[in-house]
Amino acid sequence: MKPLFFSILSFCLCSYAKVSPPLSNSQPNIIFVMTDDQGMGDFSCMGNQVVKTPNIDAFYKKSTRFTEYHVSPTCAPTRAALMSGGHEFRAGVTHTILERERMALDIFTMPQALKSVGYKTGIFGKWHLGDSDEYLPTHRGFDEVLIHGAGGIGQIGLGDFPPNKENIYFDNVLLHNNTIVKTKGFCTDVFFDAALAWTKQKIESKERYFTYISLNAPHAPLVAPEAYKKRFLDLGYDEGTAGRYGMIENIDDNFGRLIKKLQEWNALDNTLVIFTTDNGATHLGGTLNGKKVKHFNANLKGGKNSSYEGGNHVPFFWYWKNVLAEGRDINELTAHIDIYKTFVDLVGAKLPKKMQKLEGRSLLPLLENKSNLAWDDRMLFVHCGRWPSGKINEAKFDNFAVRTQQWRWVNTDQLYDVSIDPGEKNNVIAEHQDVVDQLKKPYDNWWSNSIPLMVNENRKKIKKQPLHTKYYEQLKAKGIPSWSPKPIK
């Protein structure tokens, strides 16, 4: 029996047999939307009875959906895996702070690969892979950049721009390419506005593009425009729940606006649109009319920064009009480390001879729905990282998991048959020690081979945040100009 959030089969029965044309070197435009800290249960199409996400629901119905897609348990690690094509530890990222979120400088990034065949690349929102100049996306393969600093807007102590301590998520100071600017409006609206404006320019100039809309919402602090909070407050929910669900409904409205504009611009025929999230949910509980309640989590165990399914099992919806099958579920085990290799094959990227190993698999055979497809089982290694500096060896068996198509081995003493127990309710390790024996040696090898690539472990905490320095230098030299994207029609 599939879990609740994959039980809606009526949409896939009519189209499961459709075979896509060969996708290799097809070179579509790519729009990749990834939200922050939004879990599997934060969508009405996945069974949430409180939050309403009609636009994402409609996208879900016509998409090819990867039902067994896994990322990392926290923010920067998932982004490092996406950009590097390998596990985040092997790109130097073992934390979300302490300079251990900096992606190693020898990584040949996924946008650099896309640029090798002429794609223009833009990022709008959250980077979180290093704030020093050499680590910023302007030096890692992006032509157009509009980002906040650190891991979230308002994280001043961790490196975001000082003015963002006030009016968090509204009228923020951001980095636009090489200039710090002052924007106006709610952050999610600003990021979508900028992404749409830049994408429209690429369409008009007939340039291939990769638009990476990497939102900071619904990451805490749980702040949303009052109009989006009102419905939840009227229902009796606490401020945090109202703010978080309000952010989610605002994301949904913006995503709907994105799809509508692509339709108006006749851009969907040659554009692949992908929607996903970076890790599991936060704020899994709140109050309703003063009484404690648990929020819907799609019946998964754990949330963000958890080694259970709820920490890194997330939605993954792909839509390419008249190319990919609509309403089709792909149930094979997949992960964020697969995206880089998939995009390389999709666009025919030209890779340098010397670069990091791409650890993922191309998803094109799954997307093409070939009848003779053989997708071998695999092991995905999950670790929450975040150990105290200098404590690598002690952390090996803390907050980790090994995932196969059938099994999830967690923290040495738990084993779940997720094929029949996706909620991880029944620990069957006593009956299946042989399975653990099969998983342990590969995990040992993976861990020992990863340690030499954890290049940020011995960094000393920096005294001056680089974006603070950049902000005050520009403020003194020429001030902080107001900026807004070109209005679109």
C-alpha positions, 0 to 999 in steps of 0.5 A: 500500500502506498502512503497517503500522499501518493494514493491519488492514482486517478491522474496517472492511470490514463497516461502511465503508458506514454513514452517520451521522445528521446530527451538527450541533447534536447536542450529545453529551457529549465526553470527550477523552483525550490522552496525552503523547509517545506515538507511533503505534507505542506500541500493540499495535493498531498493531503493537507486539509488546512493549507490551500495550494491550488496552483501547485496542486494543478501542476502536480496533476499534470506533472511527472512525479518522482515519488521516492525523491530524496534530498539532504536533511538541511538547507546548504547541504541540499544546495551543495549536492544540487550544484556539485552532483555529489553528496554535500560532504564531498563538496566540503559542506557539513553544516549550515553555518561556521563557514562549513556551508562553503562549497569547495572552490574546485567544484565545477558547478551545474550552472557552469556545465549549462553555460558550456553549451550556451545557457544563460543562468540566473539565481533568485533567492537563497544561495547559502554556499558561501558569502565571500566573493570567491564563493558567491554565485557570480563566480560559480556560474550564474550570469544574473544574481539576486540573493540574500546572505547567510542561510536566511533573510535577517540572519545578521549574526551569520552574515546577512546584510545588517539592515535586514534585521528590521522589517524581516522579509519585507523591503530587504537589502539584497545582492544584485549581481555585484551591487547591494540594493534595496528592494521593496515588497515581500521577499517571495514576491520580489524573487518571483518578480525578478525571475520572471523579468529576467526570464522574459528577457531571455525569451525575447532575446531567444537565448536558452536559460536556466532560471533557479528560483531558490526561495527562503520561504517558508523558512523561519522566521515565520513571517507572511503578509497580513492578508495571507495570515488572516485566514489562519488567524481567523481559524484560531491558529497561532501566529507561527502557524499563520505565518508559515502557512501564509508563506506557503499560500503566497508561494502557491500564488506566485508559482501560479503566476509563473505558470500563467506567464509562461503560458501567455508567452507561449514558452511552455512548449520548450521549457521544463519546469521543476518544483521541489523543496530542499528538506523536510518541514519545520514547525510540526506543531502549533495551537488551534484555539489555544490547544496544542495540535500536530500539523500534517506531515504526510504521515512521515516520521521526523522533519528538517534535520532528521535522519528519518523519512520526514527529514529528506523525502520531498516532492519532485514534480516535472512538467514539459508540455507535450513531452513528459507524461502527465499525471505519471508517478515514477517510483524508483529511488532518486535523489538530488545528486541525480539532477546535475547528471540529468541536466548534463545529458539533457543539454549535452553539456561539455564537461572538463576532463578534471572535475569532481566525480558526478555521483548521481544517475541520469533520470532521462531513462526514467523520464522516457518511460522505456518498457525495458528499463532496468533501474538497479537498486542503490544506496543513498547515504544521509547524514545531518552533519552539524557536529561540533567542530573537530568531532568528525570521528565521533559523528560517524554514527550520529543522525545518519541513515542508509536508504535503499528502495526497500529499507531505511537503516537509521542511527545503527539501532533502527531498520524500517521496511519503508516499502510497507512502512513509510511512516517508520513505525515498526523497527524490524532490526531484530528480524533483519540483521542480515540487511544491516550487515549488507548496508554497514560496509558500504556506509563505512567505505563512503564515510572514510572516503568522504572525510578527505573532501570535508575541506572546511572542518578546521576553519576558524570562525571569521571575525568580520562577515564578508557581506557586512564589510561589502555593505559598509564599504558600498554605503560609504562609497556610493550608498545603497540604491533602490532597485526593482525588476523591470515590470512585465506584461 
